Amino acid sequence: MKKSFRMYAALLSVAMLLTACGSSAGTSATAADTTAAGTVAAAKTEEPAEKTERGEKVKLSIMHAYTKEEADSGDNTRKMPRETVLEWAENNKDSVQVEVTEVQHDDYETKLQALAAADDLPDVFTMKGSWVENFNASGLLADMTDAVNNCQWKDQYKFYLFDGVTTKDGKIIGAPMQYSATTIVYYNKDLWKQAGYDSFPATWDELLAAVPKFQEMGVQTIALGNLDKWQYNSSWCSALADRYTGSDWTQSIIDMDGTASFTDEDFVKFLELTSKIGDSNALNPDYESIGNQEASAMLLSGKAATTIDGYWNVEYTASNADQEMLDKIELAVLPAVEGGKGQPDAVAAGCGWFVGVNSKLEGEALEKALDLAMYMSGPALSQRMTDVGLVSTCDTVAKDPSTFSTINQKYLDFVANAENTCVIYDARINASVIATMNDQFVELLSGSTDPETAAGKIQQEYETICAQYAN
């Protein structure tokens, strides 16, 4: 059952109100995170802004996918962005009244897209990279170019992370919230050793040849959790397809310049491998009914030898594996393919989530909203992430690396040794095309369609989107 979303606005001078739709609201004990019971409707009621000695406070609304429940679970990829928002609210409590909506990650897309369709977005919001183009075409995003260029930490940014929110004419319409490596092989080296491998397979033929050996051992070769359909796209497709097509092809798809097609031979070869993987018995039979964390749990319990996931799984692994298991888990890149045009060891990496500002804002409200967005994206976030052994938006240095979990250190080594990267598909390609791709991947893995038919359906949706933008 999906968790209900929570909305809260600051009590005290930040006026925070936490609610749960369909359930009772929780309580909290910290000054910066005080909560009270209420309803979503009540939280949405327009109330006059609080008064200060200098006049009326600016009212700002923000919505993001970093919930208290996830933060309290120990997931630093959720905890640190949430803390950054609360810190800004506390720091600006004398002049700004902040209303925050927290939405559980799996529900966030539906909620925000509905608000965007109704032209009712919050003042500040986090957004997936594949939504940016649609939001901008609809005139929903404020220009952040000056805010980025004039911010005091501009030179600390990993500036390539802005690629997904920089328009063709150079306007910046968002700010990065993460450095995301999405295609990481997590594997149990002891189980692979038992299957006869001293290291993770370098090619897909070698990997698939291991399936019968793991079946004899009673171990699943690869655990996949594709319940919400995004896992195969984010953590497999981006890097695997790039091995066949090369990055120039992908950039052409993003640019909609008419020179690349999803029916091109190289992309179809990727779809053929997808179909082959589905037929190989390498995947757990229930991959369509479990999520990525359940797949990771299979690895950590010894039921699977491998899972392929993103950087967010570092935190899940650190929180749920004992030291004995952490010592067994190693990280690797996806195997190479034969005859591909891309880098054989490329890792899909970049920024998948950004913070945007509502284009309707003006005056002091716009100024404060831009300040909040930049704060969420900058060193205040990056230092928190770096200090727990993750890579983030800025070049910040960890205060005490000796405290890092074994898996965090392995992740930092993985990133440092990743010489080649490629685009994250569902961070840069149009969201409607991604949705069609996700559906076709499910059908390919289950044997319900063939590569040529899948390619045709993806291309048909792509051409529809291209025509819309051409008009």
N, C-alpha and C positions, 0 to 999 in steps of 0.2 A: 504494500500500500504506500502510495506516495505521501510524503510528509506535507502538511499544510504550510503555507507561507506565513511569515511573521512580519508585522509592521510595527515599528517602534519610533517614537519621536522623543527627543530628549526631555527628561524631567530636569529638575533643578533649572539652571539657566539655559541648558541645551534642550530642555523639554522633550525627553524621550518617552515614547509610549510603545510597549511591546504587546502584541496581540497574537492570538492563534486562531485561524479560521476554522471553526468547527470544533474547537477544544478550548479548555481553560488556559489563560495566559500564565506564564511563569513569573517568578520573582528573582531578583538579583540583589547583590550586596555591595557592589562597587559604586562609587560616586559617578564614574564615567559611564556606567552601564546599568543604571537604576531602571526597573521595569514596573509596570502597573497593569492591572487588568483592563480590558476594553474590547472593542470590536473593530473590525476593519472599517465598517461604516462610520463609526464614531471617529476613528483616526482620520478619515477622509473629510470630515466636516470642516468647512472653512472657519477658522477661528482667527480673531484679530491677533496680529503679532504682538509680542511682549514689548513693553516700553522700557527704555533705558534713560539715563540722565541726558544722553545726547539725542534722544528721540526714539523712533520705532525701530525695532530690530528687523534685519532682513530675514525673510523666511525662505528656506531652501528645502527642497525635497530631493532625496537620493534613493535609488534602488540598486541593489547588488545581490549577488548569489553567494554571499559568505555568511552563513547562519551561525548563531550562537551554539547550536547543537554540534555543528561540524567543527567549529573552533574548539569547543570543550572536549571533543574527541581526541585532540592532539594533532589534528591535521594542520600543519603550519601553512600549507598553501591556501587554506581558508582563514586560519586564525590571524595571520599577519596583515592581510589586506583589511580585515574587519577592524583590527586594532588601529590601523592607520586612519581609517574613517573616524573612529571614536576619538582619537587623539586630536584630529583637526577640529572636530566639533567642540571638544573641551577647550582647546586653545583659542577658539573664536566665540566662546559662549557669551561674551559681553556685547557682541554686535550681530550675531547670527542665531536664529532659531532653526534647528535642523530637524526635519522629519525623515526618518530612514525606513525603507521597506527592505526587509531581508526575505529572499525567496530561496527555498531549497533548490539546489543546482538543477535537478531533473525537471523541475517545474518552471524554471526561470525563462526558458526560451518562449514557451507558450504565453506566459504572463507579459513579458516585455513586447513581444511581437503584436499581441492584442492591443497594448497601449499605443504602439507605434501606428497601427492601422487606424486607430481612433484619433490619431494626432493628439494624444494625451500623455506623452512621455513625462517622466519626472524631470526636474531641473538638471540633475546629474545622474548618470546611469552607466553600468558596465555593459559592454556589447561584444558579441562574438565577431571575429574578423569578417566572416562571410556575410554578416548583416550590414556592414558599413556602406557598401555600395548602394544598396537599396535605400537605406536611411538617408544617405546624402542626396540621392536622386529625388527623394521626396521632400527635400529641403528641411530635414529634421535636425541637422547637426550644425552647431555653431562653429565658426571659424576660430581655431585655436592657434593659428600661426604665430601671432604676436606673443601670445602667452608662452608658447614654447621657446621662441627665439629670445625672449627677454627674461626668462626665468634664470635664477642665479646658479642653477645646477645643470644648465644646458650641456656643458662640456663633459659632464659625468655620464650622460646617457650613452647607452649602446644605440647609436642613432639609426642603425638599420632596422631596429624594432618599430620605427615609425613608417616603414614601407607600406604597411597595410592600411594606414590612415592618411596617406599623402596622395592627393589627387594628381591627375596628369598635368595640371597647371601649377603644381607646387604648393597648393593650399593644404594645411594640416588640420584635420577634422576630428582628431582624437589623440589620446596619449596611451602608451603601452602600460599594461598592468602585470606583465610577466615576461620572463624568458622561458620558453617552453620547448623542450625536446620531447617530441611525441612518439618517436619510434625507437624504443629501447627493448632489447631482448633481456629478460630476467630469466636466468636458468640455474638449475641445481647442478653444480659441477660434479657432485658425487653420483647422482643418478645417471648423468651422461657418461661418466667414467664406467659405471656398471654396464652401460649399453655398448661400451667399446670405443668411446670418443675421449681423447685427451683434451680437446677444446671444442668449443661450439662449432657446428658445421659451417664451412665456408660457402657452400653452395646449397641450393634447394634440393638437388638430387641427393646429396649426402644427408640432408635433414630428413627427407621423406623416406630414405632407406632405413632410418632408425625406427620407424613406426612399428614394424613387426617385433623388433627387439623389446620395445617398451610394452607392447601388448603382452608379450611373454612374462614381463616383470609385473604386470598388473598396474602399470602407470600410464597416464595419459601423456602423449608427447607434448601437446600444446594446449593450454587452457585458454579459451576465448570467452569473454563475457560481452555478447553483442545484443543484449536485451533492448537497449535503446537505439541500436543500429549505428551509432557513431563510432564505436570502438574499432571496427575493421577499417573504416575510412581514416580516422585520425592516427591510429597506431600501426597500421599496416600499409594502406594504399599509398599515402603520400610519398614515402620513401621507395616502396616497392615499384610503383608505377614509374617513378622518376628513373629508376635503374634502366628501364626500357626506353623511355621517351627522351630523357635528358631535360634539363631545366629550361632551355629555350622554348621547347614545346609547351611546357606548363605556363611560362610567361605569356606566350601567344594566346593561350586559352584565357588567362586572366585579362589580358588587354582587349580581347574580342576583336583581334585584327584580321580575322578571316583566314589565317594561314595554317591553323591547326584544327584538327577535328577529333572527336572521340572515336570516330570510326577508323582513324589512322592505324596502320598495321602494328605499330609499336605499342599503342595503348591496348589494342585487341590482344596482343601477346600477354600483357599483364592480366587481362580478364581470363585468358586461357589458363594462366598459372593459378588464378583464384579458383577457377573451376576444378583444377587438378588438386589443389589443397583440400577443397571440399570433399572430393572423392577418395581421398587418401586415408581416411580414418585418423588423421593426425589430430583433429579437433575433438573436444568433448562433445558428445551427442546433444547435450542440453545448452549449447552455446547461445541459442536464441532466447533462452528463458532465464539466464543469469546475467548479472552485471559484471563490470570489470573487477570490482573488489572481491566478488565471489570467485572469479577466476584466479585472482591473486592468492586467495585463501587456499585454493587447490594446490598451488605451488608451495606455499608455506607449510602445508600439512603433509607434503610428500606425495600427494595424489597425482600431481602433474610435474613433469620435468621442466616445463617452460611456460612463461606467459609473455606476451608482447604488449607493452603498455607505455604510458608516457611518464614524464618526470613526477607527476602527482603520485605515482605508485611508490616512489621512494619513501614518502611520508607514511603511507599505509604499511609498507614493509617494516619500516623502523618501529612503528607502534605495535605491530602484531606478531613479529617474529622474535624468538629468543636468540641469544648470542650464538648458539650452536647452529641454528638455521642461517643466521646472517653470515656466518663464516662460509656457508656452502653456496650462497647466492652470488652469482657473478653477472656482470652486464656485458652485452655484446651488441654489435650492429646486425641488422638483417642480412641474411646470406646474399651473395651476389647472384646475378642471373647471366645466362649465356647470350652474348651478342647484343647487349644493351648499349644504348647511346649515352646513358647517364653515368655518373660516378658510381662504381660498384659498392662503395662503402658509405654513401651519403646518409645522413641522419636528418629527418624532417625536423626543423627547428625554427624558432622565431617567436612571434607573439601571436597568440590565438585570441586573447581577450584585451579589450581596450576600455578606456573610460571616455565617455562623450558628454557634451553639454547641449541642452535644449536650445535650439535656434530662436525660440520665442523670447528668451531673456534679453533684458537690456539694462542699462544703467548699473547701479550698485549690485543688483541681484546677479547680473552677468559677471561682474568683476569678482564677486565672492564665489560664484559657481566655478569659474575658471581657476581660481586659487585653490579650491577644494580638489578639482580634477588633477591639477598639476601636483598637488601634495600627495594624492593617492598614487601617482605614478612615479614620484621621484625618490630621493634618498631615504625619506622617512619609511617608505615601504622596502626599498632595496636593502637598507642596512638590517632591517628585521629578518629578511629572507637570507641574507648572507650569513648572519650570525647563527642560523640554524642549519647551515650547510647546503643551501640552495643558491641557484644563480638567478639574478633578477635584472631589473631594467637599467641599473646604473653600475658603474665600476666602484663598488664599495668593498671594503676589506673586512673579513671576519675578525671579531675581537678575540675569539678563543677557539681555534679549530680543533683543539684537543678534546673538546666536548662533543664533537660530532659522532653520530652513530656510524658504525661500519659501513652501512649502505649509503649514507650521505657522502662519505669520503670516496666510495667507489663511484658514485654518481659524478662528483666533481672531477675525478680522474677521467671518467667517460667523456664528459663535456670537453675537458682540456685536450683530449686526444682525438676528438672528432674533427678531422681536417676538412671534411666536405659536408656541407649542409644543403638542403633543398626546401622548397616551399611546403608549408602545411596546407593541404588541399582545403580543408574546411575552415581555414582562417582567411583564405584569399579568393577562392572561387565562389561564385554566386550561390546563395543559400538554397534557391530552388533547384539548381543543378545538383548541389550536394545531396539534397533530399532524394532526388531521383537516383543518383549514384548509390546511396545507401540501400534503397529498395532493391536495386539490381544486384548489389553485392550479396544480399541475403538470398536472393533467388539463385545466384550462381553457386554459392556455397552449398545450397540444399539440392542442387541439380534440377531446379525448376525452370531454368532457362539456359540458353547457350551464349557464348561470348559475343557472337555477331549480333544477336537480338538485343542483348544488354547494351552493347555499344550504340546500336541504332536508337534505342529509347533515351539514352543519356544525351546523345547528339541532338535528338529532336527537341528535348527540353532546353538544351543549350541554345539552339537556333531560335527558339521562341523568346528566350531572354535577350539574345543579341538583337532581335528585331525590335523588342520593346525599347531598348536603349538607343537604337538607331533612330527611333521616332521621337 
